[in-house]
Amino acid sequence: MTQHVQNARILMYSHDTFGLGHLQRCRTIAHSLVEDFRGLQVLIISGAPIAGAFDYRARVDFVKIPSVIKLRNGEYTSLEKDIDLHETLRMRQSIIRHTAETFRPDIFIVDKEPLGLRGEIEDTLSYLKTRGTTLVLGLREVMDAPHLLEAEWARRDVMRKIGLFYDKVWAYGPPDFYDPLTGLDVPPAVRAKMKFVGFLQRSLQKNELPGHRPEGDYILVTTGGGGDGGELIHDVIDAYQQDPQLQHRALIVLGPYMPARKRNKLLRKGSKIPYIKMIEFDNRMEELIAGAKAVVAMGGYNTYCEILSFDKPALIVPRVKPREEQLIRARRAAELGLIEMLLPEEAEDSRRFANALKVLPDRPRPSQSNPHLTLEGLPHISEIVAELLDRRAGHHLSVIEGMN
C-alpha cells in the first residue's frame, strides 16, 4: 500500500570499504521505501568505489565520499595513492556532516558501523540528535564472532555510544536465526531499542532483460565483490578439471573488486573448460540468481537474501578470516537445512567439491527444507518508518499550532 508523505527525507550511510554488501543493503531498503511512500526522498552516502555502477530509482540518489579500502589484515588505506588516509577521512567526515546539514533528514539510517569508519559520523550523529532526527542503526543478522566484535567495540566505547545516540537498532534477520549481539554484554537500554525486522527480500525489476543471463540451465558461482573470492573460483575450476563427469554449465561472476592479475589468471584457467562461462560483473545479480538452477557462493548477507528470495539450492564456501561472519551464517543456515556448506579446506579437495557440485541442482530448495522461513524485513521497515513519519508530522503540527 503506497502512502503519501509530505516532503519526508531519509539519509542513509554505508561506509563500504570491502565488497558490495553495505551499499546493496541500503539500495534495497531505499528502493522499497520510495515505492511505499510517495513524496519520500532517500539519499545514500556511500564510500563504495562503484556506487555509480548501479541503477537508482526515482527519488533515491547517492553522495559518493572518497573511497577507503580495507586490506586483508583489517587495516585501511586510501584508494587514491597520493592522498594519505588521515586526509581522506577528514574529507569524508566533512562531506557527511555537510550533507546532513543541507539535506535535513527526518530519519538517519546507519549501516553496520555505529560510529562510522574510524568514528567519522560521530559529530554528525550529535548534530542530528540536537535537531530531533530519528537515528537508526541497522545491523546485519550476523556481525562477527563475539570475541572479535567485543574487542573492536570496546576500544571505541561503541556500546555506550549506541545507547547515547540511537533511537532504534534494527537487526536485518529473524530472531530465531541469529542475534547479531550474541555473547556481548548488552545494556538493557540498548536491548530495548532492538527490533528483529527479518531478512530483506529481493525481487526482479520489471521489464528488464540483463545482457549476461545465459540460455538454458546453469549454476551461478558468485563471490560478491570478489576482493577475496579468487580461491573459491580457483577451486571450482579445479573440480571441473578433476571430474570429467561434472558437466553442469556454470556462469562465474568474478566480482568488480577482484585484483586484475588474479582475474586474468582465472580467465585463462577457466577458458580451457567448455562448460564454464566467466564474466567480470553484473549490476543485476538478482536476474542471474533468479535464472540459475543452483548457486555456489561465499555467503555474504546479500547473496544469502537472494538465495532465499529466489529459493535456490545453494552450496556455500564461507570466508573464515579475518571476520567469521560468513562462517557463522553458513553454519546456522546449514543447521536449519537451508544450504549445504563446505569449509574452504574441504573445497580444496577437488574430488569432494566436484561431487558436491554434481548433486547440487537436485538438492532441496530452502523452502522445502524450512517452509517457515519468511523474508519480512522490507514490509516491517516500512511499518516502522510510517509510524516514525506520522509521529513527526504530528510533532510538526503541534509546533506550528503552538506558534499561533
TORKOL-4160 file (C-alpha; in steps of 0.2 Angstrom, whole numbers, padded with zeros to 4 digits, m for minus):
404
<pt num="1" X="0000" Y="0000" Z="0000"/>
<pt num="2" X="0008" Y="0017" Z="m0005"/>
<pt num="3" X="0006" Y="0031" Z="0007"/>
<pt num="4" X="0009" Y="0049" Z="0003"/>
<pt num="5" X="0021" Y="0059" Z="0014"/>
<pt num="6" X="0024" Y="0077" Z="0013"/>
<pt num="7" X="0042" Y="0081" Z="0009"/>
<pt num="8" X="0050" Y="0067" Z="0020"/>
<pt num="9" X="0068" Y="0064" Z="0019"/>
<pt num="10" X="0079" Y="0049" Z="0024"/>
<pt num="11" X="0098" Y="0049" Z="0024"/>
<pt num="12" X="0107" Y="0033" Z="0024"/>
<pt num="13" X="0126" Y="0030" Z="0027"/>
<pt num="14" X="0136" Y="0015" Z="0021"/>
<pt num="15" X="0155" Y="0015" Z="0024"/>
<pt num="16" X="0159" Y="0002" Z="0011"/>
<pt num="17" X="0177" Y="m0002" Z="0012"/>
<pt num="18" X="0177" Y="m0020" Z="0006"/>
<pt num="19" X="0164" Y="m0028" Z="m0005"/>
<pt num="20" X="0147" Y="m0023" Z="m0011"/>
<pt num="21" X="0136" Y="m0029" Z="0004"/>
<pt num="22" X="0133" Y="m0012" Z="0013"/>
<pt num="23" X="0128" Y="m0002" Z="m0002"/>
<pt num="24" X="0117" Y="m0016" Z="m0009"/>
<pt num="25" X="0108" Y="m0017" Z="0008"/>
<pt num="26" X="0105" Y="0002" Z="0008"/>
<pt num="27" X="0099" Y="0002" Z="m0010"/>
<pt num="28" X="0087" Y="m0012" Z="m0007"/>
<pt num="29" X="0079" Y="m0003" Z="0008"/>
<pt num="30" X="0079" Y="0014" Z="m0001"/>
<pt num="31" X="0070" Y="0007" Z="m0016"/>
<pt num="32" X="0057" Y="m0002" Z="m0006"/>
<pt num="33" X="0054" Y="0014" Z="0004"/>
<pt num="34" X="0051" Y="0025" Z="m0011"/>
<pt num="35" X="0039" Y="0013" Z="m0018"/>
<pt num="36" X="0029" Y="0013" Z="m0001"/>
<pt num="37" X="0030" Y="0031" Z="0002"/>
<pt num="38" X="0026" Y="0044" Z="m0012"/>
<pt num="39" X="0034" Y="0061" Z="m0008"/>
<pt num="40" X="0049" Y="0052" Z="0001"/>
<pt num="41" X="0067" Y="0056" Z="m0004"/>
<pt num="42" X="0081" Y="0045" Z="0001"/>
<pt num="43" X="0099" Y="0050" Z="0000"/>
<pt num="44" X="0113" Y="0037" Z="0002"/>
<pt num="45" X="0131" Y="0042" Z="0007"/>
<pt num="46" X="0142" Y="0028" Z="0001"/>
<pt num="47" X="0161" Y="0025" Z="0000"/>
<pt num="48" X="0159" Y="0011" Z="m0012"/>
<pt num="49" X="0171" Y="0014" Z="m0027"/>
<pt num="50" X="0157" Y="0008" Z="m0039"/>
<pt num="51" X="0142" Y="0016" Z="m0031"/>
<pt num="52" X="0139" Y="0024" Z="m0048"/>
<pt num="53" X="0138" Y="0007" Z="m0057"/>
<pt num="54" X="0121" Y="0003" Z="m0050"/>
<pt num="55" X="0103" Y="0009" Z="m0056"/>
<pt num="56" X="0094" Y="0020" Z="m0043"/>
<pt num="57" X="0075" Y="0023" Z="m0043"/>
<pt num="58" X="0067" Y="0040" Z="m0044"/>
<pt num="59" X="0069" Y="0049" Z="m0028"/>
<pt num="60" X="0084" Y="0039" Z="m0022"/>
<pt num="61" X="0101" Y="0046" Z="m0025"/>
<pt num="62" X="0118" Y="0044" Z="m0018"/>
<pt num="63" X="0133" Y="0055" Z="m0012"/>
<pt num="64" X="0150" Y="0047" Z="m0016"/>
<pt num="65" X="0163" Y="0050" Z="m0002"/>
<pt num="66" X="0181" Y="0046" Z="m0006"/>
<pt num="67" X="0184" Y="0028" Z="m0005"/>
<pt num="68" X="0195" Y="0019" Z="0008"/>
<pt num="69" X="0199" Y="0001" Z="0006"/>
<pt num="70" X="0201" Y="m0012" Z="0019"/>
<pt num="71" X="0216" Y="m0023" Z="0017"/>
<pt num="72" X="0216" Y="m0041" Z="0021"/>
<pt num="73" X="0224" Y="m0038" Z="0038"/>
<pt num="74" X="0210" Y="m0027" Z="0043"/>
<pt num="75" X="0220" Y="m0011" Z="0041"/>
<pt num="76" X="0213" Y="0003" Z="0030"/>
<pt num="77" X="0221" Y="0013" Z="0016"/>
<pt num="78" X="0216" Y="0027" Z="0004"/>
<pt num="79" X="0210" Y="0021" Z="m0014"/>
<pt num="80" X="0220" Y="0036" Z="m0021"/>
<pt num="81" X="0238" Y="0033" Z="m0018"/>
<pt num="82" X="0243" Y="0051" Z="m0017"/>
<pt num="83" X="0231" Y="0056" Z="m0003"/>
<pt num="84" X="0235" Y="0050" Z="0014"/>
<pt num="85" X="0222" Y="0041" Z="0025"/>
<pt num="86" X="0220" Y="0055" Z="0038"/>
<pt num="87" X="0216" Y="0067" Z="0024"/>
<pt num="88" X="0204" Y="0056" Z="0016"/>
<pt num="89" X="0195" Y="0053" Z="0032"/>
<pt num="90" X="0194" Y="0071" Z="0036"/>
<pt num="91" X="0186" Y="0074" Z="0019"/>
<pt num="92" X="0174" Y="0060" Z="0021"/>
<pt num="93" X="0169" Y="0067" Z="0038"/>
<pt num="94" X="0166" Y="0085" Z="0032"/>
<pt num="95" X="0156" Y="0079" Z="0017"/>
<pt num="96" X="0145" Y="0068" Z="0028"/>
<pt num="97" X="0142" Y="0082" Z="0040"/>
<pt num="98" X="0139" Y="0095" Z="0027"/>
<pt num="99" X="0126" Y="0083" Z="0018"/>
<pt num="100" X="0117" Y="0080" Z="0034"/>
<pt num="101" X="0116" Y="0099" Z="0037"/>
<pt num="102" X="0110" Y="0103" Z="0020"/>
<pt num="103" X="0098" Y="0088" Z="0017"/>
<pt num="104" X="0090" Y="0089" Z="0035"/>
<pt num="105" X="0084" Y="0071" Z="0036"/>
<pt num="106" X="0069" Y="0066" Z="0046"/>
<pt num="107" X="0077" Y="0049" Z="0049"/>
<pt num="108" X="0096" Y="0044" Z="0048"/>
<pt num="109" X="0099" Y="0025" Z="0045"/>
<pt num="110" X="0117" Y="0020" Z="0048"/>
<pt num="111" X="0123" Y="0003" Z="0041"/>
<pt num="112" X="0133" Y="m0008" Z="0052"/>
<pt num="113" X="0146" Y="0004" Z="0059"/>
<pt num="114" X="0138" Y="0013" Z="0073"/>
<pt num="115" X="0151" Y="0027" Z="0073"/>
<pt num="116" X="0156" Y="0026" Z="0055"/>
<pt num="117" X="0173" Y="0021" Z="0048"/>
<pt num="118" X="0185" Y="0027" Z="0062"/>
<pt num="119" X="0172" Y="0037" Z="0071"/>
<pt num="120" X="0169" Y="0048" Z="0055"/>
<pt num="121" X="0150" Y="0050" Z="0059"/>
<pt num="122" X="0150" Y="0054" Z="0077"/>
<pt num="123" X="0149" Y="0073" Z="0076"/>
<pt num="124" X="0135" Y="0071" Z="0063"/>
<pt num="125" X="0126" Y="0059" Z="0075"/>
<pt num="126" X="0127" Y="0073" Z="0089"/>
<pt num="127" X="0122" Y="0086" Z="0077"/>
<pt num="128" X="0107" Y="0077" Z="0070"/>
<pt num="129" X="0102" Y="0072" Z="0088"/>
<pt num="130" X="0100" Y="0090" Z="0093"/>
<pt num="131" X="0089" Y="0093" Z="0078"/>
<pt num="132" X="0077" Y="0079" Z="0083"/>
<pt num="133" X="0081" Y="0067" Z="0068"/>
<pt num="134" X="0077" Y="0049" Z="0072"/>
<pt num="135" X="0093" Y="0039" Z="0072"/>
<pt num="136" X="0093" Y="0021" Z="0067"/>
<pt num="137" X="0107" Y="0008" Z="0067"/>
<pt num="138" X="0105" Y="m0006" Z="0055"/>
<pt num="139" X="0114" Y="m0022" Z="0059"/>
<pt num="140" X="0115" Y="m0037" Z="0048"/>
<pt num="141" X="0110" Y="m0053" Z="0057"/>
<pt num="142" X="0127" Y="m0059" Z="0060"/>
<pt num="143" X="0141" Y="m0046" Z="0064"/>
<pt num="144" X="0156" Y="m0057" Z="0068"/>
<pt num="145" X="0162" Y="m0069" Z="0081"/>
<pt num="146" X="0158" Y="m0062" Z="0098"/>
<pt num="147" X="0176" Y="m0060" Z="0105"/>
<pt num="148" X="0181" Y="m0051" Z="0089"/>
<pt num="149" X="0166" Y="m0039" Z="0089"/>
<pt num="150" X="0168" Y="m0036" Z="0108"/>
<pt num="151" X="0186" Y="m0031" Z="0106"/>
<pt num="152" X="0183" Y="m0020" Z="0092"/>
<pt num="153" X="0169" Y="m0011" Z="0100"/>
<pt num="154" X="0177" Y="m0010" Z="0117"/>
<pt num="155" X="0192" Y="0000" Z="0110"/>
<pt num="156" X="0180" Y="0014" Z="0105"/>
<pt num="157" X="0167" Y="0013" Z="0118"/>
<pt num="158" X="0154" Y="0008" Z="0105"/>
<pt num="159" X="0141" Y="0000" Z="0115"/>
<pt num="160" X="0139" Y="0015" Z="0127"/>
<pt num="161" X="0138" Y="0027" Z="0112"/>
<pt num="162" X="0124" Y="0016" Z="0104"/>
<pt num="163" X="0114" Y="0019" Z="0119"/>
<pt num="164" X="0118" Y="0038" Z="0119"/>
<pt num="165" X="0114" Y="0041" Z="0101"/>
<pt num="166" X="0102" Y="0029" Z="0093"/>
<pt num="167" X="0084" Y="0029" Z="0095"/>
<pt num="168" X="0082" Y="0012" Z="0086"/>
<pt num="169" X="0093" Y="m0003" Z="0082"/>
<pt num="170" X="0086" Y="m0015" Z="0068"/>
<pt num="171" X="0093" Y="m0032" Z="0065"/>
<pt num="172" X="0091" Y="m0037" Z="0047"/>
<pt num="173" X="0086" Y="m0055" Z="0051"/>
<pt num="174" X="0073" Y="m0065" Z="0061"/>
<pt num="175" X="0075" Y="m0068" Z="0080"/>
<pt num="176" X="0076" Y="m0087" Z="0078"/>
<pt num="177" X="0090" Y="m0086" Z="0065"/>
<pt num="178" X="0104" Y="m0077" Z="0074"/>
<pt num="179" X="0106" Y="m0062" Z="0086"/>
<pt num="180" X="0120" Y="m0050" Z="0080"/>
<pt num="181" X="0125" Y="m0046" Z="0098"/>
<pt num="182" X="0126" Y="m0064" Z="0104"/>
<pt num="183" X="0139" Y="m0065" Z="0118"/>
<pt num="184" X="0141" Y="m0047" Z="0121"/>
<pt num="185" X="0136" Y="m0038" Z="0137"/>
<pt num="186" X="0121" Y="m0028" Z="0130"/>
<pt num="187" X="0114" Y="m0015" Z="0142"/>
<pt num="188" X="0095" Y="m0016" Z="0144"/>
<pt num="189" X="0093" Y="0001" Z="0137"/>
<pt num="190" X="0101" Y="m0004" Z="0120"/>
<pt num="191" X="0092" Y="m0021" Z="0121"/>
<pt num="192" X="0075" Y="m0011" Z="0122"/>
<pt num="193" X="0079" Y="m0002" Z="0106"/>
<pt num="194" X="0082" Y="m0018" Z="0096"/>
<pt num="195" X="0070" Y="m0025" Z="0084"/>
<pt num="196" X="0072" Y="m0040" Z="0073"/>
<pt num="197" X="0065" Y="m0034" Z="0056"/>
<pt num="198" X="0068" Y="m0050" Z="0046"/>
<pt num="199" X="0078" Y="m0054" Z="0030"/>
<pt num="200" X="0077" Y="m0042" Z="0016"/>
<pt num="201" X="0068" Y="m0049" Z="0001"/>
<pt num="202" X="0074" Y="m0047" Z="m0016"/>
<pt num="203" X="0063" Y="m0045" Z="m0032"/>
<pt num="204" X="0066" Y="m0044" Z="m0050"/>
<pt num="205" X="0065" Y="m0027" Z="m0058"/>
<pt num="206" X="0050" Y="m0026" Z="m0070"/>
<pt num="207" X="0053" Y="m0027" Z="m0089"/>
<pt num="208" X="0072" Y="m0028" Z="m0088"/>
<pt num="209" X="0082" Y="m0041" Z="m0098"/>
<pt num="210" X="0101" Y="m0042" Z="m0092"/>
<pt num="211" X="0114" Y="m0045" Z="m0105"/>
<pt num="212" X="0123" Y="m0059" Z="m0096"/>
<pt num="213" X="0109" Y="m0071" Z="m0092"/>
<pt num="214" X="0113" Y="m0087" Z="m0102"/>
<pt num="215" X="0100" Y="m0098" Z="m0111"/>
<pt num="216" X="0096" Y="m0114" Z="m0103"/>
<pt num="217" X="0101" Y="m0122" Z="m0087"/>
<pt num="218" X="0116" Y="m0115" Z="m0077"/>
<pt num="219" X="0124" Y="m0115" Z="m0060"/>
<pt num="220" X="0129" Y="m0097" Z="m0054"/>
<pt num="221" X="0145" Y="m0095" Z="m0045"/>
<pt num="222" X="0147" Y="m0078" Z="m0036"/>
<pt num="223" X="0159" Y="m0071" Z="m0023"/>
<pt num="224" X="0151" Y="m0055" Z="m0021"/>
<pt num="225" X="0163" Y="m0040" Z="m0023"/>
<pt num="226" X="0177" Y="m0053" Z="m0027"/>
<pt num="227" X="0190" Y="m0045" Z="m0017"/>
<pt num="228" X="0194" Y="m0061" Z="m0009"/>
<pt num="229" X="0185" Y="m0073" Z="m0020"/>
<pt num="230" X="0199" Y="m0080" Z="m0030"/>
<pt num="231" X="0202" Y="m0096" Z="m0020"/>
<pt num="232" X="0183" Y="m0101" Z="m0022"/>
<pt num="233" X="0184" Y="m0099" Z="m0041"/>
<pt num="234" X="0200" Y="m0107" Z="m0042"/>
<pt num="235" X="0193" Y="m0122" Z="m0033"/>
<pt num="236" X="0178" Y="m0123" Z="m0044"/>
<pt num="237" X="0188" Y="m0124" Z="m0060"/>
<pt num="238" X="0199" Y="m0137" Z="m0052"/>
<pt num="239" X="0184" Y="m0148" Z="m0048"/>
<pt num="240" X="0179" Y="m0147" Z="m0066"/>
<pt num="241" X="0196" Y="m0152" Z="m0072"/>
<pt num="242" X="0197" Y="m0166" Z="m0060"/>
<pt num="243" X="0180" Y="m0174" Z="m0064"/>
<pt num="244" X="0175" Y="m0176" Z="m0082"/>
<pt num="245" X="0158" Y="m0181" Z="m0077"/>
<pt num="246" X="0154" Y="m0164" Z="m0069"/>
<pt num="247" X="0145" Y="m0156" Z="m0084"/>
<pt num="248" X="0133" Y="m0143" Z="m0077"/>
<pt num="249" X="0135" Y="m0127" Z="m0086"/>
<pt num="250" X="0142" Y="m0114" Z="m0074"/>
<pt num="251" X="0142" Y="m0095" Z="m0075"/>
<pt num="252" X="0155" Y="m0087" Z="m0064"/>
<pt num="253" X="0154" Y="m0069" Z="m0059"/>
<pt num="254" X="0172" Y="m0064" Z="m0054"/>
<pt num="255" X="0166" Y="m0048" Z="m0045"/>
<pt num="256" X="0172" Y="m0030" Z="m0048"/>
<pt num="257" X="0185" Y="m0029" Z="m0034"/>
<pt num="258" X="0195" Y="m0044" Z="m0039"/>
<pt num="259" X="0213" Y="m0039" Z="m0042"/>
<pt num="260" X="0217" Y="m0038" Z="m0061"/>
<pt num="261" X="0231" Y="m0051" Z="m0060"/>
<pt num="262" X="0221" Y="m0064" Z="m0051"/>
<pt num="263" X="0206" Y="m0060" Z="m0063"/>
<pt num="264" X="0217" Y="m0063" Z="m0079"/>
<pt num="265" X="0224" Y="m0079" Z="m0072"/>
<pt num="266" X="0207" Y="m0086" Z="m0068"/>
<pt num="267" X="0200" Y="m0081" Z="m0085"/>
<pt num="268" X="0215" Y="m0090" Z="m0093"/>
<pt num="269" X="0212" Y="m0106" Z="m0082"/>
<pt num="270" X="0193" Y="m0106" Z="m0085"/>
<pt num="271" X="0194" Y="m0104" Z="m0104"/>
<pt num="272" X="0200" Y="m0122" Z="m0105"/>
<pt num="273" X="0184" Y="m0129" Z="m0099"/>
<pt num="274" X="0169" Y="m0129" Z="m0111"/>
<pt num="275" X="0156" Y="m0129" Z="m0098"/>
<pt num="276" X="0162" Y="m0113" Z="m0089"/>
<pt num="277" X="0157" Y="m0095" Z="m0094"/>
<pt num="278" X="0165" Y="m0081" Z="m0084"/>
<pt num="279" X="0160" Y="m0063" Z="m0083"/>
<pt num="280" X="0168" Y="m0049" Z="m0073"/>
<pt num="281" X="0152" Y="m0041" Z="m0065"/>
<pt num="282" X="0133" Y="m0038" Z="m0067"/>
<pt num="283" X="0124" Y="m0024" Z="m0058"/>
<pt num="284" X="0108" Y="m0035" Z="m0058"/>
<pt num="285" X="0114" Y="m0051" Z="m0049"/>
<pt num="286" X="0095" Y="m0054" Z="m0044"/>
<pt num="287" X="0092" Y="m0058" Z="m0063"/>
<pt num="288" X="0106" Y="m0070" Z="m0063"/>
<pt num="289" X="0102" Y="m0079" Z="m0047"/>
<pt num="290" X="0083" Y="m0080" Z="m0052"/>
<pt num="291" X="0088" Y="m0089" Z="m0068"/>
<pt num="292" X="0100" Y="m0101" Z="m0060"/>
<pt num="293" X="0097" Y="m0119" Z="m0056"/>
<pt num="294" X="0108" Y="m0118" Z="m0041"/>
<pt num="295" X="0121" Y="m0106" Z="m0033"/>
<pt num="296" X="0138" Y="m0108" Z="m0027"/>
<pt num="297" X="0144" Y="m0093" Z="m0016"/>
<pt num="298" X="0154" Y="m0087" Z="m0001"/>
<pt num="299" X="0138" Y="m0082" Z="0008"/>
<pt num="300" X="0138" Y="m0064" Z="0012"/>
<pt num="301" X="0122" Y="m0056" Z="0018"/>
<pt num="302" X="0115" Y="m0050" Z="0001"/>
<pt num="303" X="0119" Y="m0066" Z="m0008"/>
<pt num="304" X="0110" Y="m0076" Z="0006"/>
<pt num="305" X="0095" Y="m0065" Z="0004"/>
<pt num="306" X="0095" Y="m0068" Z="m0014"/>
<pt num="307" X="0096" Y="m0087" Z="m0012"/>
<pt num="308" X="0082" Y="m0087" Z="0000"/>
<pt num="309" X="0071" Y="m0074" Z="m0010"/>
<pt num="310" X="0073" Y="m0084" Z="m0026"/>
<pt num="311" X="0073" Y="m0101" Z="m0017"/>
<pt num="312" X="0088" Y="m0109" Z="m0025"/>
<pt num="313" X="0098" Y="m0124" Z="m0019"/>
<pt num="314" X="0115" Y="m0117" Z="m0013"/>
<pt num="315" X="0132" Y="m0123" Z="m0009"/>
<pt num="316" X="0141" Y="m0111" Z="0002"/>
<pt num="317" X="0160" Y="m0110" Z="0005"/>
<pt num="318" X="0162" Y="m0096" Z="0018"/>
<pt num="319" X="0176" Y="m0084" Z="0021"/>
<pt num="320" X="0184" Y="m0089" Z="0038"/>
<pt num="321" X="0195" Y="m0074" Z="0042"/>
<pt num="322" X="0198" Y="m0060" Z="0046"/>
<pt num="323" X="0180" Y="m0060" Z="0050"/>
<pt num="324" X="0170" Y="m0075" Z="0055"/>
<pt num="325" X="0153" Y="m0068" Z="0049"/>
<pt num="326" X="0151" Y="m0079" Z="0034"/>
<pt num="327" X="0156" Y="m0095" Z="0043"/>
<pt num="328" X="0144" Y="m0092" Z="0057"/>
<pt num="329" X="0129" Y="m0088" Z="0045"/>
<pt num="330" X="0133" Y="m0104" Z="0034"/>
<pt num="331" X="0134" Y="m0115" Z="0050"/>
<pt num="332" X="0117" Y="m0109" Z="0056"/>
<pt num="333" X="0109" Y="m0110" Z="0039"/>
<pt num="334" X="0116" Y="m0127" Z="0036"/>
<pt num="335" X="0109" Y="m0132" Z="0053"/>
<pt num="336" X="0092" Y="m0126" Z="0048"/>
<pt num="337" X="0094" Y="m0136" Z="0031"/>
<pt num="338" X="0094" Y="m0120" Z="0021"/>
<pt num="339" X="0110" Y="m0123" Z="0012"/>
<pt num="340" X="0125" Y="m0135" Z="0011"/>
<pt num="341" X="0141" Y="m0129" Z="0017"/>
<pt num="342" X="0159" Y="m0134" Z="0013"/>
<pt num="343" X="0174" Y="m0126" Z="0023"/>
<pt num="344" X="0187" Y="m0118" Z="0011"/>
<pt num="345" X="0199" Y="m0133" Z="0015"/>
<pt num="346" X="0186" Y="m0145" Z="0010"/>
<pt num="347" X="0183" Y="m0136" Z="m0006"/>
<pt num="348" X="0201" Y="m0138" Z="m0010"/>
<pt num="349" X="0198" Y="m0157" Z="m0011"/>
<pt num="350" X="0193" Y="m0156" Z="m0030"/>
<pt num="351" X="0185" Y="m0173" Z="m0030"/>
<pt num="352" X="0174" Y="m0169" Z="m0015"/>
<pt num="353" X="0170" Y="m0152" Z="m0022"/>
<pt num="354" X="0165" Y="m0160" Z="m0039"/>
<pt num="355" X="0154" Y="m0172" Z="m0030"/>
<pt num="356" X="0145" Y="m0158" Z="m0021"/>
<pt num="357" X="0143" Y="m0148" Z="m0037"/>
<pt num="358" X="0136" Y="m0163" Z="m0047"/>
<pt num="359" X="0122" Y="m0166" Z="m0034"/>
<pt num="360" X="0119" Y="m0148" Z="m0031"/>
<pt num="361" X="0104" Y="m0144" Z="m0043"/>
<pt num="362" X="0094" Y="m0158" Z="m0036"/>
<pt num="363" X="0097" Y="m0153" Z="m0018"/>
<pt num="364" X="0080" Y="m0147" Z="m0009"/>
<pt num="365" X="0077" Y="m0129" Z="m0011"/>
<pt num="366" X="0077" Y="m0118" Z="0006"/>
<pt num="367" X="0058" Y="m0118" Z="0006"/>
<pt num="368" X="0057" Y="m0137" Z="0005"/>
<pt num="369" X="0069" Y="m0139" Z="0020"/>
<pt num="370" X="0062" Y="m0124" Z="0030"/>
<pt num="371" X="0045" Y="m0119" Z="0025"/>
<pt num="372" X="0043" Y="m0107" Z="0040"/>
<pt num="373" X="0056" Y="m0095" Z="0035"/>
<pt num="374" X="0049" Y="m0079" Z="0028"/>
<pt num="375" X="0058" Y="m0063" Z="0022"/>
<pt num="376" X="0048" Y="m0049" Z="0030"/>
<pt num="377" X="0062" Y="m0036" Z="0033"/>
<pt num="378" X="0056" Y="m0023" Z="0020"/>
<pt num="379" X="0037" Y="m0023" Z="0025"/>
<pt num="380" X="0042" Y="m0022" Z="0043"/>
<pt num="381" X="0054" Y="m0007" Z="0040"/>
<pt num="382" X="0040" Y="0002" Z="0030"/>
<pt num="383" X="0028" Y="m0001" Z="0045"/>
<pt num="384" X="0041" Y="0007" Z="0057"/>
<pt num="385" X="0045" Y="0021" Z="0045"/>
<pt num="386" X="0026" Y="0025" Z="0043"/>
<pt num="387" X="0025" Y="0026" Z="0062"/>
<pt num="388" X="0040" Y="0037" Z="0064"/>
<pt num="389" X="0034" Y="0049" Z="0050"/>
<pt num="390" X="0017" Y="0050" Z="0057"/>
<pt num="391" X="0024" Y="0055" Z="0074"/>
<pt num="392" X="0035" Y="0068" Z="0066"/>
<pt num="393" X="0020" Y="0075" Z="0056"/>
<pt num="394" X="0010" Y="0076" Z="0072"/>
<pt num="395" X="0025" Y="0084" Z="0081"/>
<pt num="396" X="0027" Y="0097" Z="0067"/>
<pt num="397" X="0008" Y="0101" Z="0068"/>
<pt num="398" X="0009" Y="0104" Z="0086"/>
<pt num="399" X="0024" Y="0115" Z="0084"/>
<pt num="400" X="0015" Y="0126" Z="0071"/>
<pt num="401" X="m0001" Y="0126" Z="0082"/>
<pt num="402" X="0009" Y="0132" Z="0097"/>
<pt num="403" X="0016" Y="0147" Z="0087"/>
<pt num="404" X="m0001" Y="0155" Z="0084"/>
